[in-house]
Amino acid sequence: MKLMRYSRKKEPAALARLGILVGDELVVDLRAGHALFQLEAKANPKGEELAGIFMPPYITQFLYLGDPGWEAVAETFAWMSDLAREDPNARGLRGERLFLPLSDCRLYAPVRPGKLIAIGRNYLDYSREGAQQGRAFPAAFLKATSSVVGPGRDILKPAGTEDLDCATELAVVIGRKCKHVAPEKAFEYVAGYTILNDVTARDIAARERSAGQVLLGKCFDSFAPLGPWLVTRDEIADPMRLNVRTRVNGVLRQEGDTSTMVHSIAQLIAYLSQMTLMPGDVIATGSPGALVTSANRPLVAGDMIESEIEGIGVLCNAVVDEPA
């Protein structure tokens, strides 16, 4: 399943809600759909009240519901998939449209993580920064949650950088509170996967690194595009065998495969869960693939970045100069 937070394009962000993709092109209003499902399929007159509980507007809120929430979504998704085939113009209990074309929707970052943990130099062939081969533990750092933006949002190029870069990363979304997780049980705590574009002001980061720690170079506003949706764990047969690509203005900039991680997803969860991980926390697993020399230039205003991961989709964001 592909879970998302969305609104109609002309609606205010305050009306954004939980949705799910049916087929390739239809977005289901999960709250309205669950209310109708409860009334018509289960003859429960309190469908709207239940929908308010089980289909909150934020995916992170939904994750806190645990197994009952997942059961409610699975039932609703199956029922709504049948309804979409029978009556794609169906209306909810309040007369609202249950199905919208994806092209009519504005998508938001699927989660607003309490912790956004990024892993540096986690691939054998990432030539720009070098790999972690031989390191006993991952090189982890935090990106500010204020850096998170959704699909289609602009990446703001700060006036102080002349070396803006990007990197496509598989992002793991934690589904259940956990601590001291054994590697063999790590995937039990994964809700699903999404895409992170790890934007970096490399010149600023280099100056900060010389002083001992990188902060602004990784954490400016809009430096963590996330999306376009959350693909549930069951949809990805093997997250350690996914193709990852970055394109700028349609030109391939970087390509690799998650099979070349130095520290696997299970190892990362086991290591990082020495601190408590909460539902909605995100682990960005690093960026694979050597940079394509012909495309290896700093990003400038007007560039369009496409971050693509097999089985998940494409996250698109444009670069603009930050307003004065």
Salt bridges, closest charged atoms under 4 A:
GLU11 OE1 - ARG17 NH1 2.91
ASP29 OD2 - ARG17 NE 3.23
GLU48 OE2 - ARG94 NE 2.70
GLU75 OE1 - LYS42 NZ 3.23
ASP82 OD1 - ARG85 NH2 2.26
GLU129 OE2 - ARG202 NH1 2.74
ASP163 OD2 - ARG128 NH2 3.11
ASP165 OD2 - ARG128 NH1 3.35
ASP165 OD2 - ARG202 NE 2.69
ASP165 OD1 - ARG253 NH2 2.90
ASP198 OD1 - LYS143 NZ 2.71
ASP198 OD2 - LYS218 NZ 2.83
ASP238 OD2 - ARG241 NE 3.59
GLU255 OE2 - ARG245 NE 2.90
ASP281 OD2 - LYS115 NZ 2.82
ASP303 OD1 - ARG297 NH2 2.94
GLU306 OE1 - ARG247 NE 3.32
GLU308 OE1 - ARG247 NH1 2.74
